Amino acid sequence: MAESDTVIRIQDLTTEIGGHTLHDHIDLDVFRGEVLGVVGSSGSGKSVLLRSIVGLEHPSGGHIEVLGHDVARLAGDALIQVQVRCGVLFQDGALFGDQTVAQNVQTPMREHTDLPQQLMDEIASVRLSMVGLPPDAADKYPAELSGGMRKRAGLARALALDPELLFLDEPTAGLDPISASEFDLLVRDLQQSLRLTVFMVTHDLGTLRATSDRIAVLVDRKIKVGTIDTLIHDPNPWIHEYFAGVRAMAQA
């Protein structure tokens, strides 16, 4: 890959929380236009890594370069200028319960633009349509939606400002198999049509198979990167069991 194709570059990253080391001098490159799946055991620091990349957590050491900027050393407006180029879908959508779906989608617009209300309404309508929600969802509150619809609404909000990078934290967790498969297809379709780079934390092997170009595995405080075809032969016991164990073979 050319230098310009690397949109996220992590070098010598160390993360310590409560005296416990999650990441021990790890390196990772994410390339423009790919879907990178991130997996690891519970407590391996997957979500912490995602939050560190978007500037919501501060690592103990190392560098995280996003779109040419070292986010670990940015603050204030400089950090916000990078963050607005990133869309984030947190678990279960993380919607504001006292706002309608349309108002939730418009939140980034109100925070970072001075667009008139009519235009924000139009953009929210387009984003909700893009993620497969019906027009009447706009005026509903999150509590009135199913879990799958809340995730789609959260995805619409993540896309509100036309991001270059899309971060997904356990996007199919809690969904039934049919809804999960539909969400996988939606992510892949949006990634291709909008030319997004996607960084996706997941535990769902089916989602990895359906969407990921490469997979980064956090294990033993280090990181290994490959594809399912290469990682299935990895000598690390956890990696081998994850990709070649009984549950993995049942989903193949």
C-alpha positions in Angstrom: 0.0 0.0 0.0 1.1 3.5 -0.8 1.7 6.0 2.1 -1.4 8.0 1.1 -3.5 4.8 1.3 -2.9 4.5 5.1 -5.7 6.5 6.9 -5.0 5.2 10.4 -1.5 4.5 11.6 -0.9 3.2 15.1 2.7 2.9 16.2 4.1 1.6 19.5 0.8 2.0 21.2 0.6 1.2 24.9 -2.6 1.5 27.0 -2.7 1.0 30.7 -6.0 1.2 32.7 -6.0 0.7 36.5 -2.5 -0.7 36.5 -3.5 -3.3 33.9 -1.9 -3.3 30.4 -4.3 -3.7 27.6 -2.1 -2.9 24.6 1.7 -3.5 24.8 3.5 -1.5 22.1 1.2 -2.5 19.2 1.4 -1.4 15.6 -1.5 -1.3 13.1 -2.2 0.3 9.7 -5.7 0.7 8.3 -6.0 1.3 4.6 -8.3 3.6 2.7 -11.5 1.9 1.5 -11.1 -1.3 3.5 -13.3 -2.9 6.2 -11.1 -3.9 9.1 -12.7 -6.2 11.7 -11.3 -6.1 15.2 -11.7 -9.1 17.5 -10.4 -10.3 20.8 -11.3 -11.9 24.1 -13.4 -10.0 26.7 -11.2 -7.3 28.3 -8.6 -7.3 25.5 -9.2 -3.6 24.8 -11.1 -3.6 21.5 -13.5 -0.8 22.4 -10.8 1.1 24.2 -8.7 1.0 21.0 -11.6 2.3 19.0 -12.2 5.1 21.5 -8.5 6.0 21.5 -8.5 6.3 17.7 -11.3 8.8 17.7 -9.8 10.8 20.6 -12.1 9.7 23.4 -9.4 7.8 25.3 -5.8 8.8 25.9 -3.1 6.1 25.5 -0.2 5.7 27.9 2.3 5.9 25.1 2.8 5.7 21.3 1.2 7.4 18.4 -2.2 7.2 16.7 -2.3 9.0 13.4 -5.7 9.5 11.8 -6.0 11.1 8.4 -2.5 12.5 8.9 -3.0 13.9 12.4 -1.7 12.5 15.7 -4.9 12.4 17.7 -3.2 11.5 20.9 -1.6 15.0 20.8 -4.5 17.0 19.7 -7.1 18.9 21.7 -9.8 21.4 21.3 -10.7 22.6 17.8 -7.8 20.7 16.2 -9.2 17.4 17.6 -12.8 18.2 16.6 -11.6 18.9 13.0 -10.5 15.3 12.8 -13.5 13.9 14.7 -16.0 15.4 12.3 -14.4 13.3 9.5 -15.2 10.2 11.5 -18.6 8.6 12.2 -19.1 6.4 15.2 -21.9 3.8 15.9 -21.7 2.9 19.6 -23.3 -0.3 21.0 -27.2 -0.2 20.7 -27.0 3.1 18.9 -26.4 5.2 22.0 -29.3 7.5 21.0 -30.6 10.3 23.2 -33.9 9.0 24.6 -35.5 12.5 24.9 -35.0 13.3 21.3 -36.8 11.9 18.2 -34.9 9.9 15.7 -34.6 12.8 13.3 -33.3 15.0 16.1 -30.7 12.4 17.0 -29.5 12.3 13.5 -29.3 16.1 13.4 -27.2 16.3 16.6 -23.8 16.4 14.8 -25.2 19.0 12.3 -26.3 21.2 15.2 -22.9 20.8 16.9 -20.6 21.3 14.0 -22.5 23.3 11.3 -24.8 26.3 11.0 -27.2 24.7 8.5 -30.8 25.9 8.5 -33.4 23.6 10.1 -35.1 22.8 6.8 -31.8 21.5 5.3 -31.1 19.5 8.4 -34.5 17.9 8.1 -33.8 17.0 4.5 -30.4 15.5 5.3 -31.8 13.5 8.2 -34.5 12.1 5.9 -32.0 11.1 3.4 -29.7 9.4 6.0 -32.6 7.5 7.5 -33.6 6.3 4.0 -30.0 5.2 3.3 -30.0 2.9 6.4 -33.3 1.4 5.5 -35.7 3.1 8.0 -39.2 4.1 6.9 -40.1 7.9 6.8 -42.3 7.6 9.9 -39.3 6.6 12.0 -38.1 10.2 12.0 -40.7 11.4 14.5 -40.4 8.4 16.8 -38.4 8.2 20.0 -35.7 5.5 20.5 -37.9 3.6 23.0 -40.4 3.1 20.3 -37.9 1.3 18.0 -36.7 -2.3 17.9 -33.1 -2.9 18.7 -32.3 -3.3 15.0 -34.0 0.0 14.2 -32.1 1.8 16.9 -28.8 0.5 15.5 -29.9 1.8 12.0 -30.8 5.2 13.5 -27.4 5.3 15.2 -25.8 4.5 11.9 -27.7 7.3 10.2 -26.4 9.7 12.8 -22.9 8.4 12.3 -23.2 9.2 8.6 -24.8 12.7 9.2 -21.6 14.7 8.3 -20.5 12.5 5.4 -17.5 11.0 7.2 -14.5 9.4 5.6 -14.0 6.9 8.4 -16.8 4.8 10.0 -16.3 3.2 13.4 -18.7 0.4 14.5 -18.7 -1.0 18.0 -20.4 -4.4 18.1 -22.9 -3.4 15.4 -24.8 -6.8 15.4 -24.7 -7.5 19.1 -28.2 -8.5 20.3 -29.7 -8.9 16.9 -31.3 -12.1 15.7 -29.5 -13.9 12.8 -31.7 -12.5 10.1 -31.4 -8.9 11.4 -27.7 -9.3 11.8 -27.2 -10.6 8.2 -29.3 -7.7 6.9 -27.2 -5.2 8.9 -24.0 -6.8 7.5 -25.2 -6.3 4.0 -26.2 -2.7 4.8 -22.7 -1.9 6.1 -21.0 -3.4 3.1 -23.3 -1.6 0.6 -22.8 1.7 2.4 -19.0 1.2 2.6 -18.9 0.6 -1.2 -21.3 3.3 -2.3 -19.9 6.0 0.0 -16.3 4.8 -0.3 -15.9 4.6 3.4 -13.1 3.1 5.5 -14.7 1.0 8.2 -13.1 0.0 11.6 -15.4 -2.5 13.1 -15.2 -4.1 16.6 -17.2 -7.3 16.7 -17.3 -10.8 18.2 -19.6 -12.1 15.4 -17.7 -14.4 13.1 -20.6 -14.3 10.6 -20.2 -10.5 10.4 -16.5 -10.8 9.9 -17.0 -13.3 7.0 -19.6 -11.0 5.4 -17.9 -7.7 5.7 -14.2 -7.7 6.5 -11.3 -7.4 4.1 -8.8 -8.0 6.9 -9.1 -8.8 10.6 -7.0 -7.5 13.5 -6.9 -9.8 16.6 -6.1 -8.4 20.0 -4.6 -11.2 22.0 -2.0 -11.3 24.9 -1.8 -7.5 24.8 -0.5 -7.7 21.2 -2.1 -7.5 17.8 -2.1 -9.9 14.8 -3.6 -9.0 11.4 -4.7 -11.3 8.6 -7.7 -12.8 6.9 -9.8 -15.7 8.1 -7.9 -18.0 5.7 -4.6 -17.1 7.3 -5.7 -16.7 10.9 -7.3 -20.1 11.0 -3.8 -21.5 10.9 -2.4 -19.3 13.6 -0.5 -21.2 16.3 -1.9 -18.9 19.1 -4.5 -21.1 21.0 -7.1 -18.4 21.3 -6.9 -17.3 17.7 -7.0 -20.9 16.5 -10.1 -21.7 18.6 -11.9 -18.6 17.5 -11.5 -19.2 13.8 -11.3 -23.0 13.7 -13.1 -24.2 16.9 -16.4 -26.0 17.1 -18.5 -22.9 17.1 -16.6 -21.4 14.2 -17.0 -24.5 12.1 -20.7 -24.6 12.9 -21.1 -21.1 11.4 -19.0 -21.8 8.4 
